[in-house]
Amino acid sequence: MSKHYLVLTAVGPDRPGLVKDVSQVVLDANCNLEDSRMAVLAGEFAIIVLLSGDGEAVGRISDAGKAQLESELGLYVSIRPTAARNARPELLLRRLEVNGADRVGIVHQVTDALARREINVASLESRLTHAPFTGMPMFHLVAELEIPNEDTLRAVTAELDKLCEDLDLTCGLELP
């Protein structure tokens, strides 16, 4: 039996039980939910998942499953076939954290430094919170990075340290 993969993305109004309902559709199609990212952004629920199964199972998700998610759950759904990702053990995996007072352009400046060094961002999450007492908007970023080699790691660490110093942010690269 050959394994097939789909990336399913869905967005719609948030409500309790939505993750259960989406996972039930996946289960009913006899697919496996291998990887997922889910978040509530303002009042909208957003999900992106990697599904796997045999050809028949992924076909059920692509057809009836998609229709069910849209009509019964009120989600906007996109499905895209994909292939399994090959592991690259030579890559250095690091977790990047950036924190500080919010300002426009932080994500762009950080990811620009990474892209120029051909560092892959495997995942990235950012959010705003508000500081106690002052209510000042505080920015938090966490990213999982795939770095080609030690020289690149040293160079990007120095560049991010300088960038964060210039922007009055804290940052750190650690093992995941």
C-alpha distance (Angstrom), angle and dihedral (degrees) to the residues before:
residue distance angle dihedral
M1 . . .
S2 3.77 . .
K3 3.77 119.4 .
H4 3.80 118.9 -127.5
Y5 3.80 126.5 -164.4
L6 3.80 134.6 -148.9
V7 3.77 132.5 -177.1
L8 3.79 109.3 -145.5
T9 3.80 121.1 -168.1
A10 3.77 123.7 -175.2
V11 3.79 135.8 175.7
G12 3.78 129.7 -175.0
P13 3.79 146.8 123.5
D14 3.80 112.6 -43.1
R15 3.80 121.6 -118.1
P16 3.80 137.4 153.2
G17 3.81 113.5 -83.6
L18 3.79 96.4 26.0
V19 3.83 94.6 119.2
K20 3.81 89.6 49.9
D21 3.80 90.8 50.7
V22 3.81 93.7 48.5
S23 3.81 92.1 46.9
Q24 3.82 89.4 49.4
V25 3.81 90.8 57.1
V26 3.82 88.9 50.8
L27 3.81 91.5 48.1
D28 3.82 92.9 46.6
A29 3.82 89.1 55.1
N30 3.84 89.1 51.9
C31 3.81 91.7 -118.6
N32 3.78 126.9 140.9
L33 3.80 119.8 -126.4
E34 3.83 99.2 -139.5
D35 3.79 103.4 171.4
S36 3.79 133.6 4.7
R37 3.77 146.4 177.5
M38 3.78 119.4 -165.5
A39 3.78 132.3 173.9
V40 3.76 143.9 158.8
L41 3.81 109.8 -125.3
A42 3.80 109.6 -170.2
G43 3.84 100.4 -46.1
E44 3.80 95.9 -27.9
F45 3.79 125.6 98.0
A46 3.81 114.7 -143.1
I47 3.77 125.7 -170.0
I48 3.78 134.7 177.3
V49 3.78 118.6 -177.3
L50 3.78 139.4 174.5
L51 3.79 110.5 -136.5
S52 3.78 128.9 -171.2
G53 3.77 135.7 -170.9
D54 3.75 143.6 121.1
G55 3.80 119.1 -59.8
E56 3.80 93.1 -92.0
A57 3.82 93.9 50.1
V58 3.81 95.6 49.9
G59 3.80 87.8 45.8
R60 3.82 89.4 57.5
I61 3.81 90.3 52.5
S62 3.80 92.3 47.0
D63 3.80 92.5 51.7
A64 3.81 118.9 21.6
G65 3.81 95.4 15.5
K66 3.79 93.7 54.8
A67 3.80 91.4 47.0
Q68 3.81 91.0 49.2
L69 3.81 93.6 49.2
E70 3.80 90.3 50.8
S71 3.82 100.7 41.6
E72 3.80 101.7 34.8
L73 3.80 101.2 31.2
G74 3.81 100.0 31.6
L75 3.79 94.3 -126.4
Y76 3.79 128.7 147.1
V77 3.83 102.6 -130.4
S78 3.79 133.7 -164.5
I79 3.80 123.2 -176.5
R80 3.77 125.7 -167.6
P81 3.81 128.0 -179.9
T82 3.79 113.6 -129.0
A83 3.79 141.2 166.3
A84 3.78 131.3 -112.0
R85 3.77 112.7 -88.4
N86 3.77 116.3 -116.1
A87 3.79 114.1 -127.0
R88 3.80 114.4 -118.4
P89 3.81 106.6 -157.3
E90 3.82 92.4 -177.7
L91 3.81 91.2 69.8
L92 3.79 119.6 97.6
L93 3.79 110.2 -129.5
R94 3.79 117.5 -147.8
R95 3.78 137.2 169.3
L96 3.80 115.2 -134.3
E97 3.79 121.9 -157.9
V98 3.80 124.0 -173.9
N99 3.83 122.8 -179.3
G100 3.78 137.7 171.5
A101 3.77 147.4 90.6
D102 3.79 110.8 -23.9
R103 3.78 122.1 -108.9
V104 3.77 135.5 158.6
G105 3.81 116.2 -82.5
I106 3.81 104.5 22.3
V107 3.81 94.7 124.7
H108 3.80 91.2 47.5
Q109 3.80 94.6 48.6
V110 3.80 93.6 47.9
T111 3.81 94.9 45.4
D112 3.80 91.3 44.9
A113 3.81 89.5 58.8
L114 3.81 89.5 49.5
A115 3.82 95.8 46.1
R116 3.80 93.4 49.7
R117 3.81 87.7 59.3
E118 3.82 93.1 44.7
I119 3.78 92.6 -114.2
N120 3.78 113.0 158.3
V121 3.79 119.0 -134.5
A122 3.82 103.9 -142.1
S123 3.81 92.0 -178.7
L124 3.77 136.8 -6.4
E125 3.77 132.0 -173.0
S126 3.77 126.0 -179.0
R127 3.77 131.7 175.9
L128 3.75 143.3 168.5
T129 3.77 124.2 -125.6
H130 3.78 129.6 172.2
A131 3.78 123.9 -115.4
P132 3.79 115.6 -116.6
F133 3.80 115.2 -101.3
T134 3.83 96.7 2.2
G135 3.80 98.6 50.6
M136 3.82 89.3 -143.2
P137 3.84 112.0 163.1
M138 3.81 109.3 -108.5
F139 3.81 122.4 -160.6
H140 3.82 123.0 -143.1
L141 3.81 125.3 -176.0
V142 3.79 128.4 -179.9
A143 3.80 120.7 -179.3
E144 3.78 135.8 174.2
L145 3.80 109.0 -139.9
E146 3.80 134.9 -162.9
I147 3.80 108.0 -151.3
P148 3.83 120.8 -167.2
N149 3.84 99.1 -140.5
E150 3.82 148.1 -22.5
D151 3.83 94.0 -87.3
T152 3.80 90.6 55.6
L153 3.81 90.4 46.3
R154 3.81 91.8 53.9
A155 3.81 92.6 45.8
V156 3.79 96.1 47.9
T157 3.80 92.0 44.8
A158 3.81 89.9 56.5
E159 3.82 92.1 45.0
L160 3.81 93.8 48.7
D161 3.80 91.5 46.6
K162 3.83 89.7 53.9
L163 3.81 93.2 44.4
C164 3.80 92.5 49.8
E165 3.80 91.6 46.4
D166 3.82 89.9 52.2
L167 3.81 91.4 48.9
D168 3.82 94.5 41.9
L169 3.81 91.7 -117.1
T170 3.78 132.1 133.0
C171 3.78 119.9 -126.9
G172 3.76 139.9 172.2
L173 3.78 140.1 179.8
E174 3.79 115.2 -147.9
L175 3.76 139.9 163.3
P176 3.81 109.6 -85.1
